[in-house]
């Protein structure tokens, strides 16, 4: 990861600054479009787009992003609450070594990688079946790079309540550079709609 997320979340740098700096690095590298620098710059660009997508998600759905059933209105999903299980997860005492290590690091540092966030979110929501908002609330409490839209959007995605019409769970398997999907501002591209 770039470890730029706290600076982006708190407005110390802008997404445009990060994007332009990454493009300058690609140009200076001289390694071409398949160089390690170019691949890293595209991954960073993809993450910036994902961040913006969650802003649009929150703007579009408003307060529904905080509801148990999410914007998808999946009221049939059964989440449970269990104070002792929830506290064990927060404290890194689940008995699952990887989850416990991640949660211990999160509590100590206020930061874990994106992949680590997915692991502990999956464990809480899919394995323990705890209300996804418990995890979103905890992340809001401890993350040094907390961003409301990204946090609640990611947790709702993990819980499969983010949106019934658009699959938000595609992170990491997104568009490739040089394609229409890799250039969302390209003329004539309408995502999520039939052409």
C-alpha positions in Angstrom: 0.0 0.0 0.0 0.9 3.6 -0.4 0.1 4.6 3.3 -1.3 7.8 1.9 -4.8 7.2 3.2 -4.5 9.2 6.4 -3.4 12.2 4.4 -6.2 11.8 1.9 -8.8 11.2 4.7 -7.8 14.4 6.5 -7.4 16.6 3.5 -3.6 17.0 3.8 -3.2 16.0 0.1 -5.8 15.7 -2.6 -6.5 12.7 -4.9 -5.4 14.9 -7.8 -2.0 15.6 -6.2 -1.5 11.8 -5.7 -2.6 11.0 -9.3 -0.4 13.6 -10.9 2.6 12.6 -8.7 2.1 9.0 -9.8 1.9 10.0 -13.4 5.1 12.0 -13.1 6.8 9.0 -11.6 5.7 6.8 -14.5 7.0 9.4 -17.0 10.3 9.8 -15.2 10.7 6.0 -14.9 10.9 5.6 -18.7 10.1 1.9 -18.3 7.0 2.0 -20.5 3.4 1.1 -19.8 4.2 -2.3 -18.4 6.9 -1.2 -16.0 6.6 -1.9 -12.3 6.1 1.9 -11.8 3.3 2.0 -14.3 1.6 -1.0 -12.8 1.9 0.6 -9.3 0.5 3.9 -10.6 -2.5 2.2 -12.2 -3.2 0.3 -8.9 -3.0 3.6 -7.1 -5.3 5.2 -9.7 -7.8 2.4 -9.3 -7.8 2.8 -5.5 -8.5 6.6 -5.9 -11.4 5.8 -8.3 -12.7 3.3 -5.7 -12.5 6.0 -3.1 -14.5 8.4 -5.3 -17.0 5.7 -6.1 -17.8 5.4 -2.4 -18.3 9.2 -2.2 -20.9 8.9 -5.0 -22.4 5.9 -3.3 -23.0 7.9 -0.1 -24.2 11.0 -2.0 -26.7 8.8 -3.9 -28.0 6.7 -1.0 -27.7 9.2 1.8 -28.6 7.9 5.3 -29.5 4.5 3.9 -25.8 3.6 3.9 -26.0 3.4 7.7 -29.1 1.1 7.9 -28.9 -2.5 8.9 -30.4 -3.7 5.6 -28.3 -1.1 3.7 -29.3 0.6 0.4 -30.1 -2.8 -1.0 -32.9 -3.2 1.6 -31.9 -6.8 2.4 -34.1 -7.1 5.4 -34.0 -10.9 5.2 -30.4 -11.1 6.2 -30.1 -12.1 9.9 -27.4 -10.3 11.8 -26.9 -11.0 15.5 -25.5 -9.0 18.4 -23.4 -10.6 21.1 -21.4 -8.2 23.3 -18.8 -10.8 24.4 -18.1 -12.0 20.9 -17.9 -8.4 19.6 -15.5 -7.4 22.4 -13.3 -10.5 21.7 -13.1 -9.5 18.1 -12.2 -5.9 19.0 -9.6 -7.0 21.4 -8.0 -9.6 19.1 -9.1 -12.6 21.3 -11.2 -14.6 18.8 -9.0 -17.7 18.9 -8.3 -17.2 15.1 -4.6 -16.3 15.0 -4.6 -14.2 11.8 -7.7 -12.2 12.9 -6.3 -11.7 16.4 -3.0 -10.5 15.0 -4.7 -8.0 12.7 -7.0 -6.7 15.4 -4.1 -6.3 17.8 -2.2 -4.3 15.2 -5.2 -2.2 14.5 -5.8 -1.4 18.1 -2.1 -0.6 18.7 -1.4 1.5 15.6 -4.8 2.7 14.2 -3.9 1.2 10.9 -3.9 -2.1 9.0 -3.7 -2.8 5.3 -6.7 -3.0 3.1 -6.3 -6.8 2.7 -6.2 -7.1 6.5 -9.4 -5.0 6.8 -11.1 -7.4 4.4 -10.0 -10.4 6.4 -11.3 -9.2 9.8 -14.5 -7.8 8.2 -15.2 -11.1 6.5 -14.6 -12.9 9.8 -17.0 -10.7 11.8 -19.7 -10.6 9.2 -19.6 -13.9 7.4 -18.1 -16.2 10.0 -19.5 -14.7 13.2 -22.7 -13.3 11.6 -22.4 -10.1 13.7 -24.2 -7.0 12.5 -21.8 -5.4 10.0 -22.3 -1.9 11.6 -20.5 -3.1 14.7 -17.4 -3.5 12.6 -17.9 -0.2 10.7 -18.4 1.6 14.1 -15.2 0.1 15.5 -13.2 1.0 12.4 -14.6 4.5 12.7 -13.4 4.6 16.3 -9.8 3.4 15.8 -8.7 4.0 12.2 -6.3 6.9 11.7 -7.4 7.1 8.1 -11.2 6.8 8.7 -13.3 8.0 5.9 -17.1 7.7 6.4 -18.0 6.8 2.8 -15.2 4.3 2.2 -15.6 2.7 5.6 -19.4 2.2 5.5 -19.3 1.4 1.8 -16.7 -1.3 2.3 -18.5 -2.8 5.3 -21.9 -2.8 3.6 -20.2 -4.4 0.6 -18.8 -7.2 2.8 -22.3 -7.7 4.3 -23.8 -7.7 0.8 -26.2 -4.9 1.6 -24.5 -2.1 -0.3 -26.6 -2.1 -3.4 -28.8 -4.7 -5.1 -28.0 -3.3 -8.6 -24.3 -2.7 -8.7 -21.7 -5.3 -7.4 -19.4 -3.3 -5.2 -17.5 -6.5 -4.2 -15.3 -6.4 -7.2 -12.4 -4.6 -5.6 -9.1 -6.0 -6.8 -10.6 -7.4 -9.9 -11.4 -4.1 -11.6 -10.8 -2.7 -15.0 -7.6 -2.9 -16.9 -5.8 0.1 -18.3 -6.4 1.0 -21.9 -10.0 -0.3 -21.9 -13.2 1.7 -21.7 -13.8 0.4 -18.2 -10.3 1.6 -17.3 -11.2 5.1 -18.6 -14.7 5.7 -17.0 -14.8 9.2 -18.4 -14.5 7.9 -21.9 -17.4 9.0 -24.2 -20.3 6.7 -24.4 -19.5 4.5 -21.4 -22.5 3.9 -19.1 -21.8 1.5 -16.3 -24.6 -0.5 -14.8 -26.9 0.3 -17.7 -27.9 -1.6 -20.8 -26.5 0.1 -23.9 
